[in-house]
Amino acid sequence: MDTIFALASGRGRAGVAVIRISGPQSHDLIQALTGSVPPFRKASLRKVVFEGDELDVALVLAFERGASFTGEDSAEIHVHGGLAVISAVMRALASFAGVRIAEPGEFTRRALENGRIELFEVEGLADLIDAETEAQRKQAQRLLYGDFERKVARWREDILHASALIEATVDFADEDVPQDVWPEVTTRLFAVLGDLRTELAGAQAAERVRHGFNVVLMGPPNVGKSSLINRLAGRDAALTSALPGTTRDVIEVRMDLAGLPVTLSDTAGLRDTADALEAEGIRRARRHAAEADLRLLVLDAATKDWADDGVGADLLVASKADLGWRPEGWIAVSALTGEGMEALVAAILKKLNGVAVTAGVVIHERHREVVQRAADGLEDVLGRIATSREPELLARDLRSCRLSLEAMIGRIGVEDLLGKIFGRFCIGK
C-alpha cells in the first residue's frame, strides 16, 4: 500500500500549515526528514532537512497504527505557512519511492476501510466541512456524532425482536408456544413504522437546512424588489433603475440568516408585456416562485390593487414605507431608510424555523430512499399480519427491512456509494 500525504490546512499564506502523512512509511519519512521519530502523540520541535538543505523548523507528531485517524501509521508536520516552505516539504515527501499525494477524501476512506469510522460518520464529516451556517453545523454534527446510528440501531433491534418472535412460531410449530406473540409483534412494528414516517416527514426540512431555503421576492415592476434584496444582502447584488422591466432574469443572493442558509431571489416584475426577452424573464419568475420555500409579495402604494394571478404569497410586504403607505396586516419596509427590515427578517425566520424544526436524522437522499423502502416493507408486513399470518414469509420480509436499515449505516451493499461520497472531500481529508 502506498503512503500518502497532503496539505490538510487551507491553501494560501498562513501562520501554520499542516501536512498529513498516512501509510506504512509514515514513520520512516519522519526519521529521514527530521532525524528521529518523536514519542507517539507528543508534539516535538524538529528541523526538517532534505538532501542537506534545512527546509524549516516544524512541530512533528507521530501516531501509531490502530490509534490514528486512518488506523494506519501516521504523522503530521506543522510547518510555517509560507507557500515556498509548503512546496519544499511536499516535494521532499514526493521524492521517496512508494509515497504519493493523496486523492480527495483518501484519508477518510482509509479510516472507513480500517474500521475507524462508519459510513454515516463519513457523510456527517463531509456535511460538516461544507457547513456555512450554524443550522448546517448542528445538523452535520448530529449525523457525525451518532444520532442517526442510534435511531437506526433501535429500529433494527425492534425488527429483529419481532422477527425472532415470528420465527419461534415456525421453530416450535409442533409444540406449545408460551404466549400469543402477535400482539407484541404488531406493537413493536407499528412503533418502528411510526418513527420511520416521522423521519420521512422531516426529510425535506433536513434537505433544506443542508442545501438552503429558497426565498423569492415577487410582484409587479418598480415596487422596490431589487432595492429590498440589496438591503437584505447588505450589498448591491441587483441592478436598480426607475425604468420598468430592469430585472429580466432571476438574481440569487446566498446568505446566512440567523444561522439558516437562505438564497434570496430577485425576479422580473410580473406584468403583461410584448417584449420577448422580458416575457421570458417573467415566465422564469413564475416558475421560480412556484418552486420556492417562501414567497414574498412586494407592492407599493401605486400597485396596491395589483391582482395576484396564480402565484400565492406567504408574506405581504409593503415597500417604500418612507412614502407613508403602511397597510394593516402587511410588513411595511423601506429599503431607503431601513424601516421595517428587522420585522421582515423576523417574519421570514419565523416561517423558515417552523420548517427547520421538523428536520430529523434523514438528511441525504440515500437515507430517505432506504427509510421509505423499510416503511413500505413494514406496512406490507403489518397488512398481512392482519389478514393471513404466514410466519415464513413474514420473517423473510422483516429480514429485508432489517437489511435495508443496515445498508443505510454502511454495514452492507454500499461500495458503489463510496466514490461519490469521497469525491466531495478536499485533498488532505
N, C-alpha and C positions, 0 to 999 in steps of 0.2 A: 504494500500500500504506500502511495506517495505521502510525503509530508507536505502539508500545505501552510501557506502564510498569507496574510493580508493586512492592510491598514484597517483597524477596527474603529478608529475615531473619524471625525469628519474631515473631509478633504479641505485643503487650503491652509493658510498660515494659522498657527495656534501656539499656545504656550507649551502644550504637551501633545504628542501623538502616540497612539498605542498600536503596536504591531503584534498581531496574534500568530502563534505557530501551533500546529497540532499534527501529530503523527509520530511514527517510530523514531525519527531522527531529531525530534524537538530538543532533547537534552544535549545531543551531540552538537547541534548548531550553537546552542548557548555556550558549550565548552569551547568550541572553535572560535567564537567571536569575542568572548569575554574572559576566557581563561579558566573558568570553573562554573559549576552548576550550584546556585545558591540553595540553601535549605528550602524544602518544599513549602510553598505558600508564605514565604517571607521575602519581602522586597529587599533587594540588595543593590547598592550602588556599584556599577561596573563601568570600566572603559570598554567601548565597542571598537575592536581593532580588526581590520581585514587587510591581509597582504601588507602588513607593516604600516598601514595608514590608520590613524586614530579617527574614527568616524564621528564619535560623540561620547559623552558621559551619560549613562542611562540608568534608570531603575529597571531591574530584571527580576521576574518572578518565574518560578517553575512549579508545575503541577504534575503529580504522579498519575499514572494510569488508574482508572477507576474512581478517581477523586477530582477529576476536571470536568468542565462543561461538556466536552465531547466524549468523555470516558477514555480518552487516549492520553499518552504522554503529551503534555502541552507546555507552552511558555508564553510569556509576554515581555516585550521590550518597550519601555516607556522612554521615548527619545524626545529631544526638543522638537517643536512642531514646525520647523522651517522646511520648506519644500526640498531643498538640497540635501538636508540631513535624512529626511524620509527616503528620498530616492536612493541615496548612497547605501543605506542599510538594506533596503529591499533588493537592490542589485546584488549586494553581497549574499543575501539569502538565496537568491535565484541561481547563483553560480554553483551551488552544490548539487551533485547528481541526486535524482530522486526527490528533489524539492521543487515545488511549483506554487504559483499564486493560486489562491482558492477561487472556485466558481461561486456565483451568487448563492448564498444560503448553505454553502457546503459544511461550515462548522455546525450549524443547527441540524443538518441532515445526518451528520455523523453522530451527533448526540442522540437523535431518534433511533438510528440503526444500532447504537450501543446500549439502548435501553435507559438512557439518562432522562429522557422526556417522552411524553406521549404526543400523539398527533394533535389533539385538541390544544395542547400547550404550544405546539408549533404555530397553529393558527392564531392563538392568542398573542404570541410574541410578535407575529407579523402585523397583527392589528395594532399592537402597542407601538411598534416602530412607526406605523403610518398615522397614529393618532395625532390630530391637530387641536382638538378641543378637550375640555375636561370630561364631557359626557363620553367621548370616544375612549379616553384613557380609562375611565372607570369600567366601561363595558368590556374593553380588552382585558383588563385585569381580572374581571370575573371569570372570563374564559381561561386565562393563563393560570389562575390560582385554584382552579378545580371546581367552581360552582357547577359547571357543565357536567364534569365527570361524576360528581356526587349524585346529581339527579339521575343521570343515565344508569349509574350503578344501582340506585334504589328501584328504578323501573325494571331493570334486568332481574334483580333479586325477587321482586314480586311475581314476575312472569315465570321465573324458574321455580318458585314455590308452587304456583298454580299448576305448572306442568308436572311437578312431582306428585301432586295430589291426583291429577287425572291419570297419570301412568300407574299409580297404585291400584286404580280400579281395573287396569288391564293385568298387571302382575299378579293380583290376588283375586282374579275373576272367579275362581272356584272356592274361595274362602270368604269368610265374613269380614268385610271392611269395617273397621271400628266405628265409623260415623259416616253420615252423608257428606261427601266432600264438596258437593256442588255449590252450596251457599257461600262457603269460603272462597272457592274459585272465582265465582262471579263478583264477589265483593272486591277481591284484590284486583281483578282485571278491570272492573269499572273505575276503580281509583286510579289505575295507571292511565286508562283511556281519558279520564277527566284531566289529568295532568298534561297529557300529550295535546289535547285540544286547547288547553290554556296556552301552552307554549306556541302552538301554531298560530293562535290568535295574536300573539305578541311578536311573531316573526317579522312582520312588515315594519313594526316600530323599531325593532332592533336593527333592521337593514337601513332604516332612515338615519338612525344615530350613527351607524357606521359610515354611510356614504354622504349623508347630509340631507336636510329638508329643502324642498323647493318652494319658495315663496314668490308669487307673481304679483306685480303691480299692473293693473289693467284699468281701462277706461277710455274715454274719448280723447282726441288730441288736445294738447296745450292746457291740460289741467294741472301740470306740475309733477308728473310721474318721474321724469328724469331728474329734476331738481331734488325730489324727495329721496330717490335712491342714492344720489350723490351725498345727501346729508346723512343718510343712514350709514353709508360706507365710509364717510369721512374723507372722501376724495372725489375728484372729477372723473368718475367712471363712465358717465353717459354724457353725450353731447346735448346741450340745451340750446333752444332757439325759440323766438316768438313765432317762427314760421310753422304752421301746422304740418304734421307728417314728417318731422325731422327724424324721428326714430323709425327705422324701416326693418330692423331685424331685432331679434331677442338679444339683449345685452345682459350678461350674467356677472354678478359680483359675489365671490365666495367670502364669507366672513364668519367669525366666531361671535355668536350672540349669547352672552352669558353662559358660555360653556357648551352650547349646542352648535353643531355645524349647520350653517344655513347658506343657501345660494339664493340671492335676491335677483329677480329677473325683471328688467325694464322691457316693456313690449310696445309695439306700434299702437298708436291711437286708433280705437275702433270707430269706424265711420264708413259710409258708402263713398267709394272713390272710383274714378275711371283710370287712374294711374296703375298700370300693371305691376310695377315694382312695389308700390305701396300696398296694393291689394294682396300681394304675396306675403308681405310683412304682416298684414292683418290676419291672414289665414294661419300663419305660424303663431301669432299671438294667441289666437283662439285655441289652437291645439296645445300650446304650452300651458295655457290656463286650465284647460280641461284635465291635464295630467298632473297639475301642481298639488302639493300638500296643503297649501294655504293660498287663498286668492284675496287680494286687497283691491276693492273697487274705489278708485280715486276720482272724485268730482270736485268742481269748484262752483261758485255761485252762478256762473254763466251756463253751466251744464247740469244744474241740479235736477232738471226734468228729463235727463237722458235716460232712455229705456234700455235696461239690460236685456239683450236679445238672445239669451240662451246660456251664457256662461255665468253660473251662480257665484255670488261673493260670500266670503266668510267674515270679512271685516269691511265696514263702510268708513272711508276716510274722506273728510272734508279738507281739501287743500287750500292754501292761500288764506289761512285764518287771520293773517295780519291785515287783510282787507275787510274783516268783520263778519264773515259767514261762519256760523257755528251752529249747525242744526242739531237738535236734540237726538240722542241715540247714536250720533256719529262721533268719530275721533277727529277732533279739529286740530290740524297741524299747520305749521308754516315752515317751509324749507328755508325761508329767508331769515327768520328770527330764531328758529329752533323751538318755537312754542309747540307743545303737544307731543314732542318727539319721545320723551320718556314714557308717556301714556301709550303711544303707539307701540314702542318696543315691549312694554309690559303686556299689552294685549296680544301681540304676536307670540311672546313667550308662554303666556297662559294657554294658548291654543296648542302650541307645539309640545309643551311639557305634558299636557293632557294625553298626548300620543306617546311620548317618550317613556312615561311612567309604566306603560303596559309592556315594555320590552322585556323579554325573558332571556333564556340561555340559547335559544335557537337563533343564531346570528348569521350564519352563512347559508347559502342556497343548498349546499350539501347537507347541512343539518336539517333543513326544512324538508327536503325530499325524503330523507330516512325516517324522520318523525312521522311524516304523512303516511309513508308505507307501513310503519308499525301501527299507527292508529287505524288505518284501513284494515289491517290484518286482525286487530283485536275486535273491531266492530263485526267482522265476519265470524270470528270465533264465538263471540257472545250471542250473535244471532242464531248460530247453530246449536249452542248450548240450550237456548230457549225452546228449540223445536226438536231436534234429533241429536241426542248425545252419543256421538261416535268417538270414544276415547282415543283410538289410534290416530284418527285424522286430526282431532283437536290438538293432541300432543305434537304432531308434526307441524301444524300451522303455528303453534306457540313457539316452537323452536325457531321457525323462520323469523318471527317477530324479534326474538331474542338475538339472533344473529345479525339482524339489521341494526339493532342498537349497538352491538359490539363493533360492527363496522364503523359506526359513527365516531367512536372514540379511538379508532385506529387499531383495533385488535386483529381484524381480518379484512382482506379484499380492498386495500387502499393504495396499492402500489402505483396504479395509474394516476392517482391524485398528486403524488409527491412532486413530480416535475413542475406542475402548475403552481403548487403552493410555494416551493422553494424559489421559483422564479420571481416571486415578489420581494425576496430578501436582497439587501445590499451585499456587496462583496465584503467579507470580514465579519459576517454574522452567521 
